[in-house]
């Protein structure tokens, strides 16, 4: 019987420790937090930032949080802004934080920031206008190979992103010289699709979450996806492998902060994001955008970015 009060006191003590830890963690972010989406509203970076904002508030993980769009230079303007901040600012990133530097378009690398988390991955698709006579990816590659200058390929927001690289890899496997591919750059996916519908370009490639809305509006035809198998949401859309091209290519997005964040700040964000990705709301977000869970904490993200840097160096022939 004497052990019962001891058990109650022990539980009470543990509860106090738990509350204290939560309060200690929250004190490292006292003011409003800003998430930088380095793109126009509606794109993949923006969708990721706003999903994070909504879920953190909804799940009471954080209350004062805003999203700001810093548009231009393929993410560069938003990332430069983040680099100059001291605290309470995060930015959405993707492989462009690596490839911008490899292509000489930026002096910044992922090592100039504090990697916080990798959150999700998705797949790349190729599409043509609804009125296009092209119905299959293999037919498209065949026609490009015969007359490459007659096919302009729209991408956004910058050369070197996964949209472009995935298409280059598929084309190269088919025997097309990448130097013969005619790419046109646009600020965002809306501009790309406008150009596609008006025949300013003949084909485009983008992530599935961005492409799906244009497919729903019946403006485009999706030809192929870079996944390892067909998606349950789009069972009629074949993979590159089914088209005879041995290519599986994933596109990831994550979060980073300014340089020199403290150990306590990093631990705070590790706690926040590890909790966020366990919520039903995050699960629904993944389903909505056809993203796949790809969570990595700050340490795992740093190692992953190192691996990705080496992969892109080899892929792009940069040494």
C-alpha positions in Angstrom: 0.0 0.0 0.0 2.9 2.3 0.8 4.1 2.1 -2.8 0.9 3.8 -4.2 1.8 7.4 -2.9 5.3 6.9 -4.2 4.0 6.0 -7.7 1.7 9.0 -7.7 4.6 11.3 -6.7 6.8 9.7 -9.4 4.2 10.3 -12.1 3.6 13.8 -10.9 7.4 14.5 -11.0 7.7 13.1 -14.6 4.7 15.2 -15.7 6.4 18.3 -14.3 9.6 17.4 -16.2 7.7 16.9 -19.4 5.9 20.3 -19.0 9.3 22.0 -18.1 10.9 20.5 -21.3 8.1 21.8 -23.5 8.3 25.3 -22.0 12.1 25.2 -22.3 11.8 24.3 -25.9 9.2 26.9 -26.7 11.3 29.8 -25.2 13.7 29.4 -28.1 11.0 30.8 -30.5 9.4 33.6 -28.7 8.3 35.8 -31.6 6.4 35.2 -34.8 8.1 32.6 -37.1 8.3 33.3 -40.8 8.5 30.6 -43.4 9.9 31.7 -46.8 8.4 30.2 -49.9 11.0 31.2 -52.5 8.4 31.2 -55.3 5.1 32.4 -56.5 1.9 31.3 -54.7 0.6 28.0 -55.8 3.8 26.3 -56.6 5.4 23.3 -54.8 7.5 25.4 -52.4 4.5 27.6 -51.6 2.2 24.6 -51.0 4.7 23.1 -48.7 5.1 26.3 -46.7 1.4 26.8 -46.3 0.7 23.2 -45.4 3.3 23.5 -42.6 1.8 26.8 -41.4 -1.7 25.4 -41.2 -0.8 22.1 -39.5 1.5 23.7 -36.9 -1.3 26.1 -35.8 -4.0 23.5 -36.1 -2.1 21.0 -34.0 -1.1 23.7 -31.4 2.6 23.1 -32.1 3.2 26.7 -32.9 0.8 29.7 -33.0 2.5 32.8 -34.5 3.6 31.8 -38.0 3.4 33.5 -41.4 4.4 32.6 -44.9 6.1 35.1 -47.2 6.7 34.6 -50.9 10.1 35.8 -52.0 10.0 35.4 -55.8 12.8 35.2 -58.3 16.0 33.7 -59.6 15.0 30.1 -59.0 14.7 30.3 -55.3 17.8 32.4 -54.9 16.1 35.6 -53.7 14.3 33.8 -51.0 17.4 31.9 -49.9 19.5 35.0 -49.9 17.0 36.7 -47.6 17.0 33.6 -45.3 20.8 33.6 -45.2 20.8 37.2 -43.9 18.4 36.5 -41.0 19.3 35.8 -37.4 16.4 33.9 -36.0 12.8 32.8 -36.4 13.0 32.4 -40.2 12.9 29.1 -42.1 12.9 28.5 -45.8 11.5 25.7 -48.0 14.2 24.2 -50.2 14.7 21.4 -52.8 17.5 20.2 -55.0 17.9 23.7 -56.5 19.8 24.7 -53.4 22.4 22.3 -54.7 22.2 22.6 -58.5 22.0 26.4 -58.5 25.6 26.4 -57.1 26.8 23.6 -59.3 25.7 25.6 -62.4 27.4 28.7 -61.2 24.1 30.5 -60.6 24.6 31.0 -56.9 27.5 31.3 -54.5 25.3 29.8 -51.7 25.3 26.0 -50.9 23.3 24.0 -48.4 26.3 24.3 -46.1 25.7 28.0 -45.8 22.4 27.3 -44.0 21.2 25.1 -41.1 19.5 22.0 -42.5 16.4 21.4 -40.4 14.3 18.7 -42.0 13.5 16.8 -45.2 9.7 16.4 -45.3 8.3 14.8 -48.5 9.1 13.5 -51.9 7.1 13.3 -55.1 7.4 12.4 -58.8 8.0 14.2 -62.0 5.6 14.0 -65.0 5.7 15.0 -68.6 2.7 16.5 -70.3 1.5 18.1 -73.5 -1.5 20.3 -74.3 -4.9 18.6 -74.5 -5.1 19.3 -78.2 -1.6 17.8 -79.0 -1.5 14.8 -81.3 1.1 13.2 -79.0 -0.4 10.5 -76.7 2.6 8.6 -75.5 6.0 9.5 -74.0 7.8 7.2 -76.4 6.2 8.9 -79.4 7.2 12.2 -78.0 10.9 11.1 -77.6 10.9 9.7 -81.1 9.6 12.9 -82.6 12.1 15.0 -80.6 14.9 12.8 -81.7 13.9 13.3 -85.4 13.4 17.0 -85.2 14.6 18.4 -81.8 14.4 22.1 -82.8 10.7 21.9 -83.4 10.0 20.9 -79.8 10.3 23.5 -77.1 10.2 22.2 -73.6 8.9 24.6 -70.9 10.2 24.5 -67.3 10.1 26.7 -64.2 11.7 28.3 -62.4 15.3 27.7 -63.5 17.6 25.4 -65.5 19.1 22.6 -63.4 15.9 21.7 -61.4 14.6 18.2 -61.2 11.9 18.9 -63.8 14.6 19.5 -66.4 17.1 16.9 -65.2 14.6 14.1 -65.1 13.6 14.8 -68.7 17.2 15.1 -69.8 18.0 11.7 -68.3 15.0 10.0 -70.0 15.9 11.7 -73.4 19.6 10.7 -73.1 18.5 7.0 -72.5 16.5 7.2 -75.7 19.6 8.4 -77.6 18.9 12.1 -77.8 21.8 14.5 -77.3 20.9 16.7 -74.3 22.5 19.6 -76.1 19.8 19.4 -78.8 16.9 19.8 -76.3 15.3 23.2 -76.5 14.3 24.5 -73.0 12.4 27.6 -72.3 12.3 29.0 -68.7 9.2 30.5 -67.0 8.7 32.0 -63.6 6.0 29.5 -62.5 3.9 26.6 -63.6 0.9 28.8 -64.5 3.1 30.6 -67.1 4.4 27.3 -68.4 0.9 25.9 -69.0 -0.3 29.1 -70.6 2.6 28.8 -73.0 1.7 25.1 -73.6 -1.9 25.7 -74.3 -1.0 28.6 -76.7 1.6 26.4 -78.6 4.4 28.7 -77.5 6.0 25.4 -76.3 5.1 21.8 -77.2 5.8 19.9 -74.0 6.5 20.6 -70.3 7.7 18.7 -67.3 6.9 19.4 -63.6 6.1 17.7 -60.3 2.9 15.7 -60.1 1.3 17.9 -57.4 1.7 21.0 -59.7 0.6 19.2 -62.8 -2.5 17.6 -61.3 -4.5 20.8 -61.2 -4.0 21.4 -64.9 -5.0 17.9 -65.6 -8.2 18.4 -63.5 -9.0 21.5 -65.6 -8.7 19.3 -68.7 -6.0 21.6 -70.2 -3.2 19.0 -70.6 -2.5 15.3 -71.2 -0.2 13.6 -68.7 2.1 11.2 -70.6 4.4 9.6 -68.1 5.5 9.7 -64.5 9.0 9.1 -63.0 7.8 6.8 -60.2 8.8 3.2 -59.7 5.1 2.1 -60.1 1.8 3.6 -61.2 0.1 5.8 -58.6 -3.2 4.6 -57.2 -4.6 8.1 -57.7 -3.6 8.0 -61.5 -3.8 4.3 -62.4 -3.9 5.1 -66.2 -0.6 7.1 -66.1 2.4 4.8 -67.1 5.9 5.0 -65.7 9.0 5.7 -67.7 10.0 2.0 -67.2 6.8 1.0 -68.9 7.7 3.2 -71.8 11.0 1.4 -72.1 13.2 4.0 -70.2 14.8 2.7 -67.1 14.3 5.8 -65.0 13.0 6.4 -61.5 13.4 10.0 -60.3 12.2 11.5 -57.0 11.8 15.1 -56.2 12.1 16.1 -52.5 11.4 19.2 -50.5 12.6 20.3 -47.0 13.2 23.1 -44.6 16.4 25.0 -43.7 17.2 28.0 -41.5 19.8 30.7 -41.4 23.4 29.9 -40.6 24.7 29.4 -37.1 21.4 28.4 -35.5 22.0 27.2 -31.9 21.8 23.7 -30.8 18.7 24.5 -28.7 16.9 26.0 -31.8 17.7 23.0 -33.9 16.4 20.7 -31.1 13.3 22.8 -31.0 12.6 22.4 -34.7 13.5 18.7 -34.6 10.8 18.3 -32.0 8.2 20.4 -33.9 8.6 18.6 -37.2 8.9 15.1 -35.8 5.5 15.8 -34.1 4.0 17.4 -37.2 4.8 14.4 -39.5 2.9 12.1 -37.1 -0.3 14.0 -37.3 -3.4 13.0 -39.3 -3.4 16.4 -40.9 0.1 15.8 -42.4 -1.1 12.4 -43.6 -4.0 14.1 -45.3 -1.7 16.7 -46.9 0.5 13.9 -48.3 -2.6 12.3 -49.8 -3.9 15.5 -51.2 -0.8 16.4 -53.1 0.3 12.9 -53.9 3.4 13.4 -51.9 5.1 10.6 -50.0 6.5 10.8 -46.5 10.2 11.4 -46.5 10.9 12.8 -43.1 14.5 13.2 -41.9 15.6 15.2 -38.9 18.3 17.8 -38.9 21.3 15.4 -38.7 19.8 13.0 -41.2 19.0 15.9 -43.5 22.6 17.2 -43.5 23.9 13.7 -44.4 21.2 13.4 -47.1 22.2 16.7 -48.6 25.8 15.7 -48.8 24.8 12.5 -50.6 22.5 14.5 -53.0 25.3 16.9 -53.7 27.6 14.1 -54.8 24.8 12.6 -56.9 24.1 15.8 -58.7 27.8 16.5 -59.3 28.0 13.1 -61.0 24.7 13.6 -62.9 25.6 17.0 -64.2 29.3 16.2 -64.9 30.5 18.8 -62.5 33.7 18.2 -60.6 
